[in-house]
């Protein structure tokens, strides 16, 4: 079997899910949190527990768009000795066992800037990374990272927010692939709750302008919230709830941490799968 | 950088996207993009509006007390035995530093834009006090983010902000200093996009902040040129200013950037010494990177993690620098040098005893460099230093450093 990476792997996963008639569960964890060993095991356990797409956070000292839970995860990871090189190595190890689950690296530009954009893209591709979500590189700065990423065959997943109006939307959609990540509220991660009906309206607005799958994140913590979002969007992204569970279990050691991550993921996956029928009905109506 | 790359003017930047060569730009989350685009539009409109300019002028004169004097420091001139030393006395402004120049401009813009809530970050507390002051003047609620470490070493300014009606929020994340206060202010802004105006205190952050803050601070250099013409009949030969983010320096330098004959010196904080790694000298010892909305020189490790800065002066204790300074550094137009904590402490005491002026620890760094530069010059060399803040806020820090209990 030919292994396809990059944007192709993301597209294949969303196409398969579309056939199944259900939305994706996207899980976010920070690489190296709480330790490189535990983090590698969590990564391996996530697809088994029901994660369809993995967002892997690249630790950074100054995560400006994140709330306290993910800030602490970043600092735990850095304290455990994580680097960008080790993060890529973690993905390469993951790929020895899983060639189908898309892995998107998420974080801030400076660690990549320090690594060098071209060497980073080359190493990321070899490691089996499929895309990037870089919070602090908007369309206005496409030249520095987005365009080289797209040219390398990896996805540059763009964030749309409640402040992204119709005038701005075409710019956000201009150079992107994989999926569109809708940030459900103006704010930081891990604070507040998602409003599924408001999200529904926004997703419909985006669908009129793009064929890309639409993932929704920020404010999704419970299986019920995941279910509600999976009913109106193509993917539900969960980060802080998973990070909180990892942080809580961390003192108990690696086995406990992995167990906790699996349990949270399995419950969220069940929520997403319950939404299947609703999602089909909505799609048929469209 | 070759001679061919030398621009016709050093005063033309930034370009339409906020870039100064490779530096600057708009590296912010998508949520903030529409806000900074709107800010840029409104700022451009205001800049062209004579009424807006008249409002600034009025407050500069009657509220801040501008123009600030140009002062010939005769005893220090004799003491150093070289260049003729002038101080631009921005420490005599209302609130005791240059920071108010910028805050007046931004609060007027906030009011024009219909914003009803003000936020700001602060290090030494000077920008926090200036922001709280203008928020009080215009009757707007105000929240100041300040690192826990800075709160401990700048108690007088914390109390001042509270007296002025501001809420001071202690920032306990990261290194608990200025960079973390800026992170926290950005988190607040991204959460309260509808009603909040973020008054950034220095020539850093996403475009248009570096250009806008420079413009509001440029009053320093414009006044200084006129005053120097009156005093000496000509422009100065060299300029010296301290640099944290670099707003007082940009405010003085910008007016003179195209006067080729003028030597310009920006003084960074060398903390315990560059070689110790405990300093805040981004240009001297940092590398280009991206933080807080702009590409600029940063103190960072090989993995791109931001390093903690150190300086005895809380106002210089920042691991980055305004992007225009990074550009001027790479172009070779401005000389960036550094001064240690102990050199600054010596200059602080010298200025108090020789001139009867207690300077802030920030411009004490500039003065410590003047002490090195002035003796090498002839007596007809005119040196202009920006005395950008007064030192009342620093007396506890200085007493502590000198082992004195007060």
HADDOCK unambig.tbl for C-alpha pairs under 7 A between the chains (distance, minus, plus):
assign (segid A and resid 60 and name CA) (segid B and resid 305 and name CA) 6.02 0.50 0.50
assign (segid A and resid 61 and name CA) (segid B and resid 305 and name CA) 5.66 0.50 0.50
assign (segid A and resid 61 and name CA) (segid B and resid 306 and name CA) 6.06 0.50 0.50
assign (segid A and resid 64 and name CA) (segid B and resid 183 and name CA) 5.15 0.50 0.50
assign (segid A and resid 64 and name CA) (segid B and resid 186 and name CA) 6.73 0.50 0.50
assign (segid A and resid 64 and name CA) (segid B and resid 187 and name CA) 6.34 0.50 0.50
assign (segid A and resid 65 and name CA) (segid B and resid 187 and name CA) 6.13 0.50 0.50
assign (segid A and resid 83 and name CA) (segid B and resid 303 and name CA) 6.37 0.50 0.50
assign (segid A and resid 84 and name CA) (segid B and resid 303 and name CA) 6.78 0.50 0.50
assign (segid A and resid 109 and name CA) (segid B and resid 290 and name CA) 6.62 0.50 0.50
assign (segid A and resid 110 and name CA) (segid B and resid 289 and name CA) 5.71 0.50 0.50
assign (segid A and resid 110 and name CA) (segid B and resid 290 and name CA) 5.13 0.50 0.50
assign (segid A and resid 110 and name CA) (segid B and resid 304 and name CA) 5.53 0.50 0.50
assign (segid A and resid 111 and name CA) (segid B and resid 303 and name CA) 5.74 0.50 0.50
assign (segid A and resid 111 and name CA) (segid B and resid 304 and name CA) 4.11 0.50 0.50
assign (segid A and resid 111 and name CA) (segid B and resid 305 and name CA) 6.53 0.50 0.50
assign (segid A and resid 113 and name CA) (segid B and resid 289 and name CA) 6.28 0.50 0.50
assign (segid A and resid 114 and name CA) (segid B and resid 289 and name CA) 6.87 0.50 0.50
assign (segid A and resid 114 and name CA) (segid B and resid 302 and name CA) 6.71 0.50 0.50
assign (segid A and resid 114 and name CA) (segid B and resid 303 and name CA) 6.17 0.50 0.50
assign (segid A and resid 114 and name CA) (segid B and resid 304 and name CA) 4.96 0.50 0.50
assign (segid A and resid 115 and name CA) (segid B and resid 303 and name CA) 6.75 0.50 0.50
assign (segid A and resid 135 and name CA) (segid B and resid 29 and name CA) 5.38 0.50 0.50
assign (segid A and resid 136 and name CA) (segid B and resid 27 and name CA) 4.93 0.50 0.50
assign (segid A and resid 136 and name CA) (segid B and resid 28 and name CA) 4.44 0.50 0.50
assign (segid A and resid 136 and name CA) (segid B and resid 29 and name CA) 4.76 0.50 0.50
assign (segid A and resid 137 and name CA) (segid B and resid 27 and name CA) 5.20 0.50 0.50
assign (segid A and resid 137 and name CA) (segid B and resid 28 and name CA) 6.35 0.50 0.50
assign (segid A and resid 137 and name CA) (segid B and resid 29 and name CA) 6.97 0.50 0.50
assign (segid A and resid 138 and name CA) (segid B and resid 27 and name CA) 6.54 0.50 0.50
assign (segid A and resid 138 and name CA) (segid B and resid 28 and name CA) 6.60 0.50 0.50
assign (segid A and resid 138 and name CA) (segid B and resid 29 and name CA) 6.57 0.50 0.50
assign (segid A and resid 138 and name CA) (segid B and resid 30 and name CA) 5.94 0.50 0.50
assign (segid A and resid 159 and name CA) (segid B and resid 30 and name CA) 6.50 0.50 0.50
assign (segid A and resid 160 and name CA) (segid B and resid 30 and name CA) 6.67 0.50 0.50
assign (segid A and resid 161 and name CA) (segid B and resid 30 and name CA) 6.65 0.50 0.50
assign (segid A and resid 161 and name CA) (segid B and resid 31 and name CA) 5.62 0.50 0.50
assign (segid A and resid 163 and name CA) (segid B and resid 31 and name CA) 5.70 0.50 0.50
assign (segid A and resid 163 and name CA) (segid B and resid 34 and name CA) 6.65 0.50 0.50
assign (segid A and resid 186 and name CA) (segid B and resid 31 and name CA) 6.40 0.50 0.50
assign (segid A and resid 186 and name CA) (segid B and resid 190 and name CA) 5.96 0.50 0.50
assign (segid A and resid 186 and name CA) (segid B and resid 191 and name CA) 5.20 0.50 0.50
assign (segid A and resid 187 and name CA) (segid B and resid 187 and name CA) 6.94 0.50 0.50
assign (segid A and resid 187 and name CA) (segid B and resid 190 and name CA) 5.00 0.50 0.50
assign (segid A and resid 187 and name CA) (segid B and resid 191 and name CA) 3.74 0.50 0.50
assign (segid A and resid 188 and name CA) (segid B and resid 187 and name CA) 6.33 0.50 0.50
assign (segid A and resid 188 and name CA) (segid B and resid 191 and name CA) 6.65 0.50 0.50
